[in-house]
Amino acid sequence: MRSYNRVVPQRPTGAAGIAGEEMKKNRAFTEEELAQMGRRTLDCLSEAIGSGDQERARRLANRMYREFSAIHDLYRDWLADMMDYVYRTGGPDELYRALRKSIGASLGPMVKMGKLDFRRRVEIMAAMLRGHLVALEVEEDDQKVCIRMNPCGSGQRLLEAGAYDQPRNLAMLAQPHTMTWGLPHFPVYCTHAPVMEVLMMEKLGWPVFVVHPDSPMARRSCAYCLYKNPQDVPAEVFARVGRRRPGSAQRTTHRAGPEAPRAGHRGRGPGSQAGPRR
C-alpha cells in the first residue's frame, strides 16, 4: 500500500509573513462584520422577530425606513432636476412629450389596476402611496374613496425643503398647460400627475384614480380619489386636460382658468417664475 506524507502548510516567514500580518492589521472590518453588512435588512428583521428580540427588531425596522427614505428622496431629486432641465431648455411642450414617453412606458400596471374590482383598486392605491413612507388619511362616501398623504411624500416635501427657492430654484410653470390641469403657478415636479391622468383616459377612457389638487398646489397633499362607478368621475376632470368625458355632449371649462391647451401648442415660452437657469 502506497503511503502519502501529509503536507502541512507553513506559515509565511520573513517579509511575506510580515506583509500578511500587516494587511490584517490594516483591515477596518472583521469577516463577520462584512458578512452582516451584506445581508438584507428585511432578512435581519425577520430573524429578530423570529427570535423574539424586540429591541433589535425595532432598530432594524428604523434602519430599513432610513435606507428606503434615502433612496426615495435621491431618485425624487434626480427626477425633479431632470424635469426642470427639460422644461427650461425645451419648453413646456417638450417636457410634456418627455413625460408622456417615460410615464407611458410604465403604464401597464395602471391599466391592469383599472380592470380590477373597486375594493382591490383602493388597496393597491393605498399601498402605492405608502411607498412614500408617510401616513395616509382615507375617507369614503357613496361615490368614492379619497386618500391623502400626510404630508405628500414628494411634491409637498420638495416645496417645504425650499427646492423652488435659491439656490436650487426649480421651475414654477407660470402659464396653464395640459400638464398643469389648466392651472398657473404649477411646480414642475408635480406635472407628472396630470400626464398620468391623460394617459389613463387614452388607454381606458377614464382615469383609474383622480388627483384633486390642493390650492395653492403642493402646499399639502393632493387627494387621490377612486370612483366606484367611472361614470361618476366629474366632467371637469376631463375638461381640465382638454378632454371630454365619454358620453358628454359638450366640454366643461375648468373653474380655475381657461381650458388647458393640448401639447403641441406653440408660441409659449417656459414662463418660469424661478428666474434664469442656474
Backbone as CSV, one residue per row, in Angstrom:
resi,resn,N_x,N_y,N_z,CA_x,CA_y,CA_z,C_x,C_y,C_z
1,MET,0.859,-1.190,0.000,0.000,0.000,0.000,0.895,1.239,0.000
2,ARG,0.542,2.126,-0.894,1.346,3.336,-1.004,1.015,4.281,0.142
3,SER,2.026,4.870,0.692,1.808,5.824,1.773,2.070,7.236,1.278
4,TYR,1.305,8.160,1.854,1.454,9.575,1.463,1.845,10.388,2.689
5,ASN,2.723,11.290,2.457,3.087,12.219,3.525,2.162,13.429,3.478
6,ARG,1.503,13.725,4.590,0.604,14.879,4.640,1.420,16.164,4.620
7,VAL,1.043,17.018,3.706,1.738,18.309,3.594,0.999,19.323,4.450
8,VAL,1.658,19.854,5.427,1.073,20.863,6.303,1.543,22.234,5.854
9,PRO,0.599,23.113,5.462,1.030,24.453,5.010,1.764,25.184,6.112
10,GLN,2.845,25.789,5.719,3.668,26.523,6.662,3.280,27.986,6.677
11,ARG,3.312,28.566,7.846,3.026,29.987,7.984,4.143,30.784,7.328
12,PRO,3.789,31.762,6.490,4.834,32.558,5.814,5.770,33.206,6.829
13,THR,7.015,33.214,6.475,8.013,33.850,7.331,8.689,34.970,6.570
14,GLY,9.482,35.704,7.249,10.229,36.776,6.614,9.333,37.905,6.171
15,ALA,9.691,38.520,5.032,8.976,39.700,4.541,7.527,39.379,4.192
16,ALA,7.297,38.172,3.579,5.939,37.799,3.192,5.046,37.654,4.413
17,GLY,5.556,37.038,5.463,4.770,36.859,6.678,4.440,38.181,7.333
18,ILE,5.410,39.054,7.361,5.195,40.379,7.960,4.144,41.158,7.176
19,ALA,4.191,41.065,5.827,3.218,41.781,4.982,1.808,41.262,5.227
20,GLY,1.683,39.911,5.370,0.366,39.339,5.615,-0.210,39.783,6.938
21,GLU,0.588,39.790,7.979,0.119,40.243,9.282,-0.238,41.718,9.258
22,GLU,0.575,42.469,8.520,0.313,43.908,8.436,-1.013,44.176,7.724
23,MET,-1.319,43.354,6.673,-2.571,43.530,5.949,-3.768,43.298,6.868
24,LYS,-3.700,42.283,7.714,-4.790,42.012,8.633,-4.952,43.152,9.624
25,LYS,-3.847,43.713,10.052,-3.919,44.826,10.996,-4.588,46.042,10.372
26,ASN,-4.444,46.204,9.046,-4.983,47.379,8.370,-6.453,47.241,7.993
27,ARG,-7.035,46.078,8.226,-8.443,45.897,7.898,-9.330,46.680,8.863
28,ALA,-10.398,47.277,8.303,-11.328,48.053,9.136,-12.449,47.185,9.711
29,PHE,-12.711,46.018,9.078,-13.827,45.173,9.496,-13.389,43.729,9.660
30,THR,-14.064,43.033,10.547,-13.854,41.597,10.674,-14.651,40.893,9.582
31,GLU,-14.346,39.609,9.348,-15.083,38.846,8.359,-16.569,38.768,8.725
32,GLU,-16.871,38.631,10.000,-18.253,38.568,10.449,-18.982,39.888,10.185
33,GLU,-18.294,40.995,10.434,-18.908,42.299,10.185,-19.208,42.492,8.695
34,LEU,-18.294,42.061,7.854,-18.515,42.178,6.411,-19.695,41.318,5.971
35,ALA,-19.798,40.125,6.536,-20.904,39.238,6.189,-22.243,39.844,6.622
36,GLN,-22.306,40.414,7.821,-23.534,41.022,8.309,-23.908,42.253,7.486
37,MET,-22.902,42.987,7.060,-23.152,44.183,6.263,-23.823,43.840,4.941
38,GLY,-23.543,42.667,4.428,-24.090,42.261,3.138,-25.477,41.659,3.194
39,ARG,-26.012,41.455,4.374,-27.338,40.858,4.495,-28.442,41.899,4.273
40,ARG,-29.545,41.457,3.704,-30.687,42.358,3.540,-31.265,42.705,4.908
41,THR,-31.631,43.966,5.064,-32.228,44.389,6.329,-33.508,43.605,6.607
42,LEU,-34.280,43.306,5.569,-35.508,42.537,5.742,-35.229,41.164,6.356
43,ASP,-34.154,40.503,5.897,-33.815,39.192,6.447,-33.403,39.304,7.914
44,CYS,-32.623,40.341,8.224,-32.209,40.548,9.613,-33.417,40.836,10.503
45,LEU,-34.347,41.643,9.985,-35.545,41.989,10.741,-36.407,40.748,10.998
46,SER,-36.589,39.927,9.968,-37.370,38.703,10.129,-36.720,37.780,11.157
47,GLU,-35.399,37.720,11.134,-34.676,36.888,12.099,-34.894,37.396,13.515
48,ALA,-34.822,38.714,13.697,-35.016,39.292,15.033,-36.432,39.051,15.539
49,ILE,-37.408,39.177,14.666,-38.798,38.923,15.064,-38.970,37.459,15.449
50,GLY,-38.375,36.564,14.643,-38.495,35.141,14.912,-37.869,34.719,16.230
51,SER,-36.802,35.418,16.615,-36.112,35.076,17.863,-36.708,35.806,19.067
52,GLY,-37.667,36.697,18.829,-38.301,37.431,19.922,-37.489,38.602,20.432
53,ASP,-36.483,39.028,19.671,-35.639,40.151,20.091,-36.310,41.455,19.636
54,GLN,-37.187,41.976,20.457,-37.979,43.138,20.074,-37.135,44.395,19.888
55,GLU,-36.140,44.588,20.731,-35.309,45.785,20.629,-34.523,45.792,19.330
56,ARG,-33.949,44.658,18.984,-33.203,44.575,17.723,-34.152,44.745,16.545
57,ALA,-35.350,44.175,16.635,-36.328,44.316,15.555,-36.714,45.779,15.363
58,ARG,-36.877,46.499,16.470,-37.217,47.917,16.372,-36.100,48.702,15.689
59,ARG,-34.855,48.424,16.073,-33.713,49.119,15.456,-33.635,48.816,13.961
60,LEU,-33.870,47.563,13.606,-33.770,47.175,12.201,-34.917,47.768,11.383
61,ALA,-36.110,47.866,11.966,-37.231,48.488,11.256,-36.917,49.952,10.970
62,ASN,-36.367,50.660,11.948,-35.989,52.061,11.734,-34.860,52.175,10.718
63,ARG,-33.940,51.210,10.736,-32.850,51.226,9.759,-33.400,51.046,8.348
64,MET,-34.330,50.123,8.195,-34.907,49.883,6.871,-35.650,51.122,6.374
65,TYR,-36.349,51.817,7.274,-37.033,53.060,6.907,-36.021,54.097,6.412
66,ARG,-34.926,54.266,7.150,-33.917,55.264,6.758,-33.288,54.906,5.420
67,GLU,-33.006,53.627,5.212,-32.384,53.201,3.956,-33.303,53.491,2.772
68,PHE,-34.574,53.126,2.899,-35.503,53.334,1.796,-35.773,54.820,1.587
69,SER,-35.879,55.581,2.672,-36.147,57.011,2.567,-35.026,57.726,1.815
70,ALA,-33.790,57.329,2.081,-32.653,57.966,1.407,-32.694,57.719,-0.099
71,ILE,-32.998,56.482,-0.503,-33.078,56.166,-1.928,-34.287,56.855,-2.563
72,HIS,-35.423,56.845,-1.857,-36.630,57.513,-2.340,-36.354,58.977,-2.655
73,ASP,-35.744,59.688,-1.728,-35.504,61.120,-1.906,-34.441,61.380,-2.965
74,LEU,-33.462,60.491,-3.074,-32.420,60.659,-4.087,-33.021,60.587,-5.486
75,TYR,-33.823,59.562,-5.745,-34.441,59.428,-7.062,-35.462,60.538,-7.318
76,ARG,-36.183,60.958,-6.293,-37.108,62.084,-6.441,-36.348,63.334,-6.870
77,ASP,-35.220,63.589,-6.226,-34.439,64.787,-6.541,-33.836,64.703,-7.931
78,TRP,-33.315,63.544,-8.304,-32.793,63.375,-9.671,-33.886,63.658,-10.696
79,LEU,-35.070,63.082,-10.478,-36.163,63.253,-11.425,-36.607,64.712,-11.491
80,ALA,-36.717,65.367,-10.337,-37.147,66.765,-10.327,-36.177,67.644,-11.103
81,ASP,-34.889,67.433,-10.915,-33.902,68.255,-11.627,-33.882,67.941,-13.117
82,MET,-34.116,66.686,-13.473,-34.167,66.343,-14.897,-35.384,66.984,-15.557
83,MET,-36.534,66.956,-14.875,-37.735,67.600,-15.411,-37.520,69.098,-15.554
84,ASP,-36.879,69.688,-14.561,-36.587,71.119,-14.597,-35.701,71.454,-15.789
85,TYR,-34.691,70.622,-16.040,-33.768,70.863,-17.156,-34.496,70.769,-18.500
86,VAL,-35.317,69.737,-18.669,-36.047,69.577,-19.931,-36.981,70.760,-20.145
87,TYR,-37.654,71.197,-19.097,-38.579,72.323,-19.210,-37.855,73.609,-19.590
88,ARG,-36.760,73.894,-18.925,-36.054,75.155,-19.166,-35.358,75.185,-20.512
89,THR,-34.873,74.060,-20.976,-34.143,74.033,-22.250,-35.045,73.772,-23.442
90,GLY,-36.160,73.070,-23.235,-37.015,72.720,-24.366,-38.395,73.334,-24.333
91,GLY,-38.792,73.902,-23.193,-40.116,74.493,-23.083,-41.149,73.498,-22.591
92,PRO,-42.376,73.959,-22.333,-43.412,73.112,-21.733,-43.823,71.936,-22.611
93,ASP,-43.912,72.143,-23.917,-44.352,71.049,-24.778,-43.319,69.925,-24.836
94,GLU,-42.048,70.289,-24.772,-41.004,69.259,-24.760,-41.061,68.443,-23.475
95,LEU,-41.304,69.104,-22.354,-41.460,68.371,-21.097,-42.690,67.476,-21.166
96,TYR,-43.773,67.972,-21.735,-44.993,67.168,-21.850,-44.737,65.910,-22.668
97,ARG,-44.027,66.052,-23.778,-43.725,64.881,-24.606,-42.829,63.906,-23.857
98,ALA,-41.849,64.438,-23.130,-40.937,63.566,-22.376,-41.692,62.798,-21.299
99,LEU,-42.614,63.459,-20.620,-43.388,62.786,-19.581,-44.314,61.732,-20.181
100,ARG,-44.920,62.032,-21.303,-45.765,61.029,-21.967,-44.955,59.791,-22.315
101,LYS,-43.730,60.004,-22.781,-42.883,58.864,-23.162,-42.488,58.052,-21.944
102,SER,-42.004,58.702,-20.901,-41.489,57.978,-19.742,-42.611,57.336,-18.929
103,ILE,-43.692,58.063,-18.688,-44.804,57.511,-17.915,-45.541,56.458,-18.725
104,GLY,-45.694,56.708,-20.019,-46.398,55.761,-20.869,-45.719,54.405,-20.927
105,ALA,-44.387,54.406,-20.794,-43.645,53.141,-20.858,-43.920,52.245,-19.658
106,SER,-44.394,52.824,-18.557,-44.644,52.035,-17.346,-46.111,52.083,-16.930
107,LEU,-46.999,52.333,-17.889,-48.415,52.494,-17.565,-49.149,51.159,-17.433
108,GLY,-48.517,50.067,-17.847,-49.177,48.766,-17.848,-49.861,48.398,-16.539
109,PRO,-49.162,48.526,-15.376,-49.817,48.186,-14.109,-51.060,49.024,-13.824
110,MET,-51.067,50.287,-14.265,-52.246,51.129,-14.056,-53.431,50.635,-14.882
111,VAL,-53.137,50.209,-16.104,-54.203,49.691,-16.957,-54.780,48.418,-16.355
112,LYS,-53.919,47.539,-15.858,-54.391,46.313,-15.216,-55.189,46.633,-13.956
113,MET,-54.719,47.639,-13.216,-55.413,48.045,-11.999,-56.839,48.494,-12.314
114,GLY,-57.031,49.169,-13.436,-58.344,49.658,-13.813,-59.344,48.561,-14.117
115,LYS,-58.864,47.345,-14.328,-59.746,46.221,-14.650,-60.102,45.391,-13.418
116,LEU,-59.588,45.783,-12.258,-59.871,45.061,-11.023,-61.129,45.607,-10.360
117,ASP,-61.637,44.872,-9.368,-62.804,45.361,-8.651,-62.412,46.562,-7.793
118,PHE,-63.405,47.336,-7.390,-63.153,48.613,-6.716,-62.341,48.441,-5.436
119,ARG,-62.710,47.504,-4.600,-62.012,47.320,-3.327,-60.522,47.061,-3.548
120,ARG,-60.214,46.212,-4.522,-58.806,45.898,-4.788,-58.064,47.117,-5.323
121,ARG,-58.722,47.938,-6.138,-58.083,49.148,-6.651,-57.691,50.079,-5.505
122,VAL,-58.582,50.223,-4.542,-58.297,51.094,-3.396,-57.119,50.546,-2.594
123,GLU,-57.084,49.246,-2.376,-55.987,48.638,-1.609,-54.648,48.851,-2.312
124,ILE,-54.625,48.720,-3.632,-53.389,48.922,-4.387,-52.965,50.384,-4.335
125,MET,-53.927,51.302,-4.463,-53.601,52.722,-4.408,-52.998,53.093,-3.064
126,ALA,-53.583,52.580,-1.982,-53.053,52.856,-0.652,-51.640,52.297,-0.516
127,ALA,-51.401,51.102,-1.048,-50.067,50.512,-0.979,-49.054,51.353,-1.747
128,MET,-49.458,51.861,-2.909,-48.566,52.708,-3.700,-48.191,53.974,-2.928
129,LEU,-49.168,54.615,-2.331,-48.904,55.867,-1.617,-48.114,55.625,-0.338
130,ARG,-48.313,54.484,0.303,-47.488,54.163,1.474,-46.027,54.017,1.097
131,GLY,-45.756,53.779,-0.191,-44.377,53.719,-0.660,-43.630,55.023,-0.490
132,HIS,-44.361,56.113,-0.240,-43.717,57.393,0.067,-43.353,57.510,1.547
133,LEU,-43.621,56.464,2.311,-43.223,56.385,3.733,-43.898,57.460,4.584
134,VAL,-45.160,57.712,4.305,-45.923,58.680,5.086,-47.237,58.040,5.516
135,ALA,-47.874,58.666,6.507,-49.193,58.207,6.934,-50.242,58.644,5.910
136,LEU,-51.364,57.954,5.893,-52.440,58.254,4.953,-53.712,58.632,5.694
137,GLU,-54.479,59.530,5.087,-55.827,59.842,5.553,-56.794,59.303,4.514
138,VAL,-57.657,58.374,4.900,-58.538,57.681,3.960,-59.987,57.942,4.340
139,GLU,-60.775,58.398,3.369,-62.194,58.678,3.600,-63.022,58.064,2.482
140,GLU,-64.245,57.639,2.830,-65.151,57.045,1.844,-66.519,57.701,1.924
141,ASP,-67.137,57.929,0.746,-68.540,58.316,0.696,-69.249,57.392,-0.297
142,ASP,-70.447,57.721,-0.694,-71.217,56.821,-1.547,-70.626,56.669,-2.942
143,GLN,-69.837,57.646,-3.377,-69.309,57.634,-4.741,-67.863,57.184,-4.841
144,LYS,-67.082,57.402,-3.796,-65.634,57.264,-3.963,-64.929,57.048,-2.640
145,VAL,-63.658,56.665,-2.760,-62.713,56.670,-1.646,-61.598,57.634,-2.010
146,CYS,-61.264,58.544,-1.081,-60.200,59.519,-1.307,-59.082,59.302,-0.296
147,ILE,-57.851,59.376,-0.777,-56.672,59.143,0.055,-55.753,60.352,-0.049
148,ARG,-55.328,60.848,1.099,-54.319,61.910,1.148,-53.106,61.402,1.916
149,MET,-51.929,61.774,1.432,-50.718,61.537,2.206,-50.562,62.650,3.237
150,ASN,-49.957,62.342,4.344,-49.764,63.350,5.392,-48.330,63.264,5.948
151,PRO,-47.422,64.077,5.355,-47.601,65.002,4.228,-47.392,64.282,2.904
152,CYS,-47.570,64.999,1.785,-47.218,64.446,0.480,-45.729,64.113,0.500
153,GLY,-45.406,62.870,0.125,-44.026,62.406,0.254,-43.079,62.900,-0.808
154,SER,-43.585,63.624,-1.805,-42.691,64.082,-2.870,-42.886,65.563,-3.163
155,GLY,-43.999,65.933,-3.815,-44.184,67.329,-4.212,-44.208,68.302,-3.060
156,GLN,-44.977,68.001,-2.022,-45.055,68.908,-0.872,-43.722,68.987,-0.144
157,ARG,-43.070,67.842,0.028,-41.792,67.842,0.747,-40.716,68.597,-0.024
158,LEU,-40.752,68.542,-1.347,-39.816,69.346,-2.142,-40.047,70.831,-1.892
159,LEU,-41.309,71.235,-1.912,-41.640,72.644,-1.706,-41.205,73.096,-0.318
160,GLU,-41.513,72.299,0.694,-41.177,72.674,2.069,-39.668,72.677,2.312
161,ALA,-38.931,71.901,1.518,-37.475,71.867,1.659,-36.797,73.029,0.941
162,GLY,-37.583,73.897,0.276,-37.014,75.060,-0.412,-36.469,74.767,-1.789
163,ALA,-36.896,73.653,-2.417,-36.353,73.283,-3.726,-36.716,74.286,-4.818
164,TYR,-37.791,75.069,-4.614,-38.203,76.050,-5.621,-37.641,77.444,-5.326
165,ASP,-36.797,77.525,-4.319,-36.113,78.772,-3.983,-34.632,78.630,-4.313
166,GLN,-33.926,79.726,-4.216,-32.477,79.689,-4.404,-31.835,78.860,-3.282
167,PRO,-30.772,78.112,-3.566,-30.052,78.077,-4.845,-30.554,77.046,-5.845
168,ARG,-31.392,76.098,-5.418,-31.813,75.033,-6.338,-32.747,75.571,-7.407
169,ASN,-33.743,76.347,-7.005,-34.518,77.141,-7.955,-35.254,76.318,-9.008
170,LEU,-35.951,75.259,-8.592,-36.767,74.523,-9.541,-37.848,75.434,-10.129
171,ALA,-38.278,75.118,-11.328,-39.202,75.986,-12.056,-40.639,75.841,-11.575
172,MET,-41.358,76.959,-11.595,-42.803,77.003,-11.465,-43.361,77.353,-12.843
173,LEU,-44.270,76.541,-13.362,-44.851,76.816,-14.662,-45.900,77.919,-14.508
174,ALA,-45.615,79.082,-15.061,-46.485,80.240,-14.872,-47.752,80.142,-15.717
175,GLN,-47.653,79.541,-16.918,-48.778,79.516,-17.837,-49.534,78.190,-17.755
176,PRO,-50.868,78.227,-17.872,-51.654,76.993,-17.882,-51.262,76.080,-19.039
177,HIS,-51.356,74.784,-18.814,-50.998,73.783,-19.816,-51.759,72.508,-19.479
178,THR,-51.812,71.589,-20.409,-52.430,70.291,-20.126,-51.827,69.656,-18.885
179,MET,-50.509,69.759,-18.738,-49.837,69.080,-17.623,-49.857,69.899,-16.332
180,THR,-50.670,70.975,-16.310,-50.897,71.716,-15.057,-52.378,71.743,-14.703
181,TRP,-53.188,70.901,-15.385,-54.647,70.910,-15.205,-55.237,72.284,-15.510
182,GLY,-54.566,73.043,-16.366,-55.043,74.377,-16.700,-54.779,75.410,-15.633
183,LEU,-53.961,75.048,-14.628,-53.673,75.968,-13.527,-52.347,76.691,-13.755
184,PRO,-52.230,77.961,-13.339,-50.952,78.654,-13.385,-50.143,78.354,-12.124
185,HIS,-48.885,78.771,-12.151,-48.007,78.685,-10.975,-47.938,77.243,-10.445
186,PHE,-47.531,76.354,-11.326,-47.571,74.914,-11.054,-46.153,74.374,-10.883
187,PRO,-45.854,73.682,-9.785,-44.496,73.150,-9.570,-44.113,72.135,-10.647
188,VAL,-42.920,72.257,-11.173,-42.513,71.421,-12.301,-42.552,69.937,-11.959
189,TYR,-42.198,69.565,-10.742,-42.200,68.149,-10.386,-43.608,67.566,-10.448
190,CYS,-44.608,68.350,-10.089,-45.980,67.846,-9.975,-46.647,67.636,-11.321
191,THR,-46.003,68.033,-12.422,-46.627,67.888,-13.736,-46.828,66.436,-14.141
192,HIS,-46.176,65.510,-13.452,-46.360,64.098,-13.819,-47.785,63.622,-13.543
193,ALA,-48.459,64.212,-12.545,-49.792,63.736,-12.158,-50.834,63.976,-13.255
194,PRO,-50.949,65.195,-13.823,-51.899,65.381,-14.923,-51.592,64.495,-16.129
195,VAL,-50.316,64.290,-16.413,-49.960,63.448,-17.563,-50.414,62.006,-17.337
196,MET,-50.289,61.506,-16.116,-50.785,60.161,-15.802,-52.280,60.067,-16.072
197,GLU,-53.024,61.089,-15.679,-54.472,61.078,-15.922,-54.786,61.052,-17.413
198,VAL,-54.085,61.863,-18.189,-54.310,61.913,-19.633,-54.075,60.539,-20.257
199,LEU,-52.981,59.900,-19.886,-52.655,58.605,-20.478,-53.660,57.532,-20.071
200,MET,-54.143,57.587,-18.826,-55.164,56.625,-18.408,-56.466,56.841,-19.175
201,MET,-56.814,58.107,-19.421,-58.012,58.387,-20.215,-57.868,57.822,-21.622
202,GLU,-56.688,57.947,-22.193,-56.472,57.462,-23.550,-56.509,55.938,-23.621
203,LYS,-56.014,55.268,-22.585,-55.956,53.808,-22.583,-57.278,53.165,-22.170
204,LEU,-57.946,53.750,-21.184,-59.129,53.134,-20.597,-60.425,53.893,-20.843
205,GLY,-60.284,55.168,-21.223,-61.460,56.014,-21.373,-61.783,56.810,-20.125
206,TRP,-61.122,56.478,-19.000,-61.355,57.169,-17.731,-60.115,56.994,-16.859
207,PRO,-59.877,57.898,-15.917,-58.713,57.757,-15.032,-59.008,56.772,-13.907
208,VAL,-58.104,55.830,-13.691,-58.273,54.843,-12.619,-58.396,55.551,-11.276
209,PHE,-57.628,56.614,-11.100,-57.772,57.472,-9.930,-57.690,58.918,-10.381
210,VAL,-58.382,59.765,-9.676,-58.417,61.193,-9.992,-57.645,61.934,-8.906
211,VAL,-56.764,62.823,-9.336,-55.988,63.620,-8.393,-56.643,64.991,-8.268
212,HIS,-57.168,65.275,-7.092,-57.755,66.589,-6.824,-56.703,67.422,-6.094
213,PRO,-56.142,68.431,-6.760,-55.061,69.206,-6.148,-55.543,70.141,-5.063
214,ASP,-54.666,70.412,-4.122,-54.943,71.434,-3.129,-54.663,72.788,-3.763
215,SER,-55.108,73.838,-3.150,-54.862,75.177,-3.672,-54.293,76.051,-2.556
216,PRO,-53.120,76.657,-2.769,-52.259,76.518,-3.936,-51.587,75.147,-3.979
217,MET,-51.136,74.781,-5.178,-50.630,73.446,-5.434,-49.425,73.118,-4.563
218,ALA,-49.417,71.899,-4.021,-48.304,71.306,-3.276,-48.104,71.885,-1.882
219,ARG,-49.048,72.718,-1.412,-48.934,73.195,-0.024,-49.348,72.106,0.951
220,ARG,-50.165,71.163,0.473,-50.433,69.936,1.199,-50.751,68.863,0.165
221,SER,-50.958,67.646,0.600,-51.147,66.544,-0.335,-52.405,66.724,-1.175
222,CYS,-52.303,66.327,-2.442,-53.491,66.190,-3.262,-54.337,65.043,-2.708
223,ALA,-55.603,65.013,-3.090,-56.483,63.897,-2.742,-56.534,62.948,-3.936
224,TYR,-56.196,61.698,-3.697,-56.241,60.666,-4.736,-57.567,59.922,-4.578
225,CYS,-58.484,60.156,-5.509,-59.845,59.631,-5.366,-60.127,58.545,-6.401
226,LEU,-60.671,57.446,-5.918,-61.066,56.339,-6.772,-62.592,56.256,-6.752
227,TYR,-63.195,56.345,-7.929,-64.650,56.370,-8.036,-65.180,54.957,-8.239
228,LYS,-66.255,54.645,-7.526,-66.845,53.311,-7.598,-67.440,53.046,-8.973
229,ASN,-67.980,54.074,-9.578,-68.529,53.991,-10.928,-67.806,55.016,-11.799
230,PRO,-67.105,54.579,-12.856,-66.390,55.540,-13.708,-67.273,56.669,-14.218
231,GLN,-68.581,56.424,-14.340,-69.476,57.468,-14.832,-69.623,58.620,-13.841
232,ASP,-69.198,58.397,-12.599,-69.294,59.445,-11.583,-68.081,60.376,-11.572
233,VAL,-67.057,60.052,-12.364,-65.909,60.956,-12.447,-66.401,62.284,-13.013
234,PRO,-66.192,63.402,-12.314,-66.746,64.687,-12.763,-66.271,65.074,-14.161
235,ALA,-67.141,65.712,-14.923,-66.807,66.141,-16.279,-65.619,67.095,-16.278
236,GLU,-65.476,67.892,-15.216,-64.385,68.869,-15.190,-63.017,68.198,-15.082
237,VAL,-62.971,66.961,-14.602,-61.707,66.223,-14.560,-61.185,66.001,-15.977
238,PHE,-62.095,65.749,-16.910,-61.705,65.580,-18.305,-61.421,66.938,-18.950
239,ALA,-62.274,67.920,-18.645,-62.141,69.231,-19.280,-60.832,69.917,-18.920
240,ARG,-60.340,69.686,-17.694,-59.132,70.408,-17.275,-57.887,69.958,-18.040
241,VAL,-57.956,68.821,-18.739,-56.841,68.388,-19.589,-57.267,68.376,-21.053
242,GLY,-58.312,69.150,-21.373,-58.725,69.296,-22.763,-59.429,68.091,-23.327
243,ARG,-59.979,67.219,-22.460,-60.710,66.034,-22.914,-62.206,66.194,-22.623
244,ARG,-62.965,65.255,-23.122,-64.391,65.231,-22.878,-64.759,63.878,-22.277
245,ARG,-65.550,63.902,-21.236,-65.975,62.653,-20.621,-66.786,61.840,-21.622
246,PRO,-66.507,60.522,-21.719,-67.276,59.690,-22.657,-68.774,59.833,-22.417
247,GLY,-69.498,60.126,-23.488,-70.940,60.284,-23.376,-71.390,61.712,-23.168
248,SER,-70.430,62.632,-22.914,-70.789,64.039,-22.704,-70.990,64.724,-24.047
249,ALA,-71.944,65.604,-24.098,-72.249,66.303,-25.349,-71.369,67.517,-25.553
250,GLN,-70.868,68.090,-24.456,-70.061,69.294,-24.591,-69.041,69.352,-23.472
251,ARG,-68.037,70.150,-23.689,-66.976,70.286,-22.723,-67.367,71.228,-21.606
252,THR,-66.726,71.031,-20.463,-66.923,71.928,-19.335,-65.597,72.583,-19.014
253,THR,-65.565,73.891,-19.002,-64.315,74.597,-18.718,-63.993,74.523,-17.241
254,HIS,-62.749,74.241,-16.938,-62.328,74.145,-15.536,-62.460,75.489,-14.856
255,ARG,-62.946,75.507,-13.649,-63.222,76.757,-12.954,-61.962,77.559,-12.638
256,ALA,-60.798,76.903,-12.629,-59.579,77.602,-12.220,-59.002,78.465,-13.325
257,GLY,-59.515,78.357,-14.538,-58.947,79.164,-15.607,-59.374,78.646,-16.956
258,PRO,-58.766,79.106,-18.039,-59.143,78.671,-19.383,-58.817,77.206,-19.585
259,GLU,-59.495,76.611,-20.541,-59.278,75.199,-20.820,-57.819,74.949,-21.153
260,ALA,-57.272,73.911,-20.603,-55.859,73.613,-20.800,-55.595,73.256,-22.251
261,PRO,-54.593,73.871,-22.880,-54.292,73.549,-24.267,-53.656,72.175,-24.370
262,ARG,-53.838,71.548,-25.513,-53.177,70.271,-25.739,-51.702,70.511,-26.023
263,ALA,-50.911,69.459,-25.779,-49.496,69.555,-26.131,-49.379,69.732,-27.633
264,GLY,-48.345,70.453,-28.043,-48.163,70.747,-29.445,-48.450,72.210,-29.730
265,HIS,-49.154,72.877,-28.812,-49.414,74.314,-28.967,-48.095,75.069,-28.831
266,ARG,-47.783,75.854,-29.798,-46.516,76.570,-29.827,-46.705,78.027,-29.460
267,GLY,-45.593,78.726,-29.362,-45.625,80.150,-29.122,-45.620,80.514,-27.661
268,ARG,-45.478,79.526,-26.776,-45.427,79.823,-25.341,-44.042,79.491,-24.839
269,GLY,-43.413,80.430,-24.157,-42.108,80.174,-23.580,-42.237,79.433,-22.266
270,PRO,-41.120,79.110,-21.664,-41.167,78.396,-20.409,-41.960,79.083,-19.333
271,GLY,-41.987,80.390,-19.278,-42.825,81.099,-18.326,-42.525,80.800,-16.885
272,SER,-41.256,80.577,-16.558,-40.929,80.195,-15.186,-40.832,81.404,-14.281
273,GLN,-41.318,81.246,-13.062,-41.157,82.286,-12.060,-39.850,82.104,-11.300
274,ALA,-39.142,81.041,-11.623,-37.996,80.681,-10.799,-36.720,81.404,-11.177
275,GLY,-36.774,82.265,-12.193,-35.576,83.013,-12.527,-34.762,82.323,-13.599
276,PRO,-33.620,82.880,-13.985,-32.807,82.324,-15.063,-32.206,80.992,-14.662
277,ARG,-31.822,80.263,-15.688,-31.238,78.940,-15.470,-29.985,79.048,-14.639
278,ARG,-29.839,78.117,-13.706,-28.680,78.123,-12.834,-27.416,77.939,-13.622
